[in-house]
Each structure stands twice: as C-alpha cells, then as structure tokens.
Amino acid sequence: MNAAEVKGLTDQQLAEKLSVRERDLVTGRFQKAQNQLENTASLALIRKDIARIKGEARTREQAQKLGKDSLLPKLAKGAAKSSPAPVAANAEKGGFLKGIVDKLTAKE
C-alpha cells in the first residue's frame, strides 16, 4: 500500500484498513515468536502501512479542525461491526491465535 492508495480511501475504509493491518501486525509478531514467519521484513511493511494510515487520518483531522485521535476511534467502532470479512480472512492466517489477536486488537 502506497501513500496515493491511502489518500484515495474514504474515512471508513481508512479505519477498516487500520484495524486489519494492526491485526496482521499482532499475528505476525506471534508467528515470528514461534519461528513460523518466513519473511520477517513483512512486519516492517505492516508498520509502515499503519504509519501511513495514521498520518493520513491526522491530516484529515487537521483539515476538518478536529482534535487529535478523534477521527479513527469513532469510525473503528463502526468498522468492527460492519466488516466481518477481514476477520474471516485472517482466521486462516491466525489459526489458534485468532481469539487472542481479536482480544488484543479490539478497541472499545
């Protein structure tokens, strides 16, 4: 995911991508700890994607004159309810860690 792709996303899509990438990061860290991760450089790419998404969210907050960290938390609550597809896609990758990952990445 590059910066142009991130800028083209709606606010809701931005929140969904952030939750998916954060879940991917946690899953990747578990896999690395268990020596199951083949490409450890993928963790750096995921972190960069998260930074791009958060940076774009902050830019939008400033453009709308919102407070810091006010855009994504509101949208993330709706994204978790309306988008079960990323969870199902990560179920195969996460395996038995899926429940742990979901608890760690849940934002209430």
ABEGO torsion letter per residue (X at the ends): XBAAAAAABBAAAAAAAAAAAAAAAAAAAAAAAAGABABAAAAAAAAAAAAAAAAAAAAAAAAAGBBBGAAAAAAAAAAAAABAAAAAAAAAAAEAAAAAAAAAABBX
